[in-house]
Amino acid sequence: MKKTPFVTREQIAEIAKTYPTPFHIYDEKGIRENARKLKAAFSWNKGFREYFAVKATPNPYILKILQEEGCGVDCSSMTELMLSQACGFGGTDIMFSSNDTPAEEFQKARELGAYINLDDITHVDFLREEAGIPETVFCRFNPGGVFQMGTDIMDNPGDAKYGMPEDQMIQAFRRLKELGAKRFGIHSFLASNTVTNDYYPTLAGILFELAVRIKEAAGVDIAFINLSGGVGVAYHPDQEPNDIAIIGDGVRKKFEEIMVPAGLGEVSIFTELGRFMLAPYGGLVTKAIHEKHIHKEYIGVDACAVNLMRPAMYGAYHHITVLGKEDGPCDCKYDVVGSLCENNDKFAIDRMLPRIEKGDYLFIHDAGAHGFAMGYNYNGRLKSAELLLKEDGSVELIRRAETARDYFATFDFSDILKDVEW
Ligand SMILES: *Cc1c(COP(=O)(O)O)cnc(C)c1O
């Protein structure tokens, strides 16, 4: 499917007068419409709620939009909890799905009244000692082995550090019950960025059957099934995007088949989507500042892997549109690169694109989740601004760009940098 940016060259040229490139820009309209589709797809389940995975796009303005659409938040660190609290999420608006969790974070989550999702059986007593056992607790499941759908190997839970096997889940639930917990949830995340409408229904089938067995074996009341994240997006134009209505209906069928006959028809379904909620509704906008003709053809842009790490880290594909040349022939083969002194700092390798001139704006698609958030500061490169394209067409700054002062701020205890001119 052809990928069309949600902004035009003219819009970007105008925005860049106020906010120089590079910047991330998010599409409020797209975010809201998508959140509503998700909600509609699961409206058959009375207690359904999406807990947006904060790590994907930890920006308070984005969290507020999702809050208005009825979402909660999924946190896994102290600062994510703090950010969520500051945005007005509290109590059961927060799912704390962490692993290798420090005591202070369990304490903070308890103080906020958040749902706590335990990653390991040893965390039951750790939580008891450090923060106390809440009335409602979740446990994270890891089936081991490989996770297959038909003949496709989707991921490798046997190699993943998360969750616990079934026998430990049962023991954990028994122990939690002994310690006073009353309501229980089951969570699992078996594959990331799945581009198939079958992932959630397959996962749901596994977790629903597990819930029936655990209810018997541990004698506990299962109230929630958390399908977690993993519903992906079509980064490549050749991929068929997921259809959330079909996905929701697939989960409903499994629910009616497995949960309803087992007397678990009142169980609430939760999701913790990050990528699916935001990725397509954010783009990284960067300007071509150099072209270089050596053994290959290079376009140097003013963004780098600091602004979007996925290509460097995973070799991930991100589609690129040269703004204003949407319909031009893609007859030039380029490596599109940033300035880091690391050869993996390439947004695209051997990519066929329209001829690029210095000054052209490139729109790097699907950067709205796990994009800005993964940023780092290698080579002393600074993180960009984040902008919001609002529904009325205006643009709002939702995070300013880093400055050298921010970069050096952690030396504020020292005199060495006191004479730096910021
Ligand atoms: C990262 C993460 C998510 C979100 O994953 P996406 O691939 O962005 O949907 C949800 N839950 C947990 C526990 C995670 O670690």
The ligand as an SDF file (V2000), in Angstrom:
LIG
                    3D

 15 15  0  0  0  0  0  0  0  0999 V2000
    7.1930   -2.8460   24.9980 C   0  0  0  0  0  0  0  0  0  0  0  0
    6.0330   -3.3890   25.7200 C   0  0  0  0  0  0  0  0  0  0  0  0
    4.7350   -3.1970   25.2440 C   0  0  0  0  0  0  0  0  0  0  0  0
    4.4180   -2.5010   23.9480 C   0  0  0  0  0  0  0  0  0  0  0  0
    4.9140   -3.2030   22.8670 O   0  0  0  0  0  0  0  0  0  0  0  0
    4.5490   -2.7650   21.3730 P   0  0  0  0  0  0  0  0  0  0  0  0
    5.3710   -3.6820   20.5350 O   0  0  0  0  0  0  0  0  0  0  0  0
    4.9420   -1.3550   21.2410 O   0  0  0  0  0  0  0  0  0  0  0  0
    3.0900   -2.9760   21.1890 O   0  0  0  0  0  0  0  0  0  0  0  0
    3.6890   -3.6720   26.0180 C   0  0  0  0  0  0  0  0  0  0  0  0
    3.9100   -4.3100   27.1880 N   0  0  0  0  0  0  0  0  0  0  0  0
    5.1470   -4.5120   27.6810 C   0  0  0  0  0  0  0  0  0  0  0  0
    5.3120   -5.1890   28.9860 C   0  0  0  0  0  0  0  0  0  0  0  0
    6.2490   -4.0780   26.9530 C   0  0  0  0  0  0  0  0  0  0  0  0
    7.4750   -4.2960   27.4300 O   0  0  0  0  0  0  0  0  0  0  0  0
  1  2  1  0
  2  3  1  0
  2 14  2  0
  3  4  1  0
  3 10  2  0
  4  5  1  0
  5  6  1  0
  6  7  2  0
  6  8  1  0
  6  9  1  0
 10 11  1  0
 11 12  2  0
 12 13  1  0
 12 14  1  0
 14 15  1  0
M  END
$$$$
